[in-house]
Amino acid sequence: MSETFRTKVLQQLRESGLDVKRPHEFEFYLYLPTELAAKQAAVKLNEREFTTQVQPAAKGDDWLCLATITIVPEDSSLSEIGDLFEQVAKELDGEFDGWEASEAKS
């Protein structure tokens, strides 16, 4: 995934008219099969400077680990972030279900 993830994120942000040189708040979505797995994912992501919330998924029996971080997209290691979420999802039998971003408020 790595470099492809970075390229796709930057492209989507630019297409949305966002300035990739300014800080953005990113939300990353990890769906996991159990509450325990979601909490384990949260611990791993908290160690990497993410803020996390664990809650039941809106649909089905899965649990959501929502991870947020504020970064400057162009200067950040988006490739490593994409790899991290894929790795955590794989380790805990979950699914990395994408991201959303908005310009951080000053």
Secondary structure, 3 states (H helix, E strand, C coil): CHHHHHHHHHHHHHHCCCCCCCCEEEEEEEEECCHHHHHHHHHHHHCCCCEEEEEECCCCCCEEEEEEEEECCCCCCHHHHHHHHHHHHHHCCCEEEEEEEEECCC
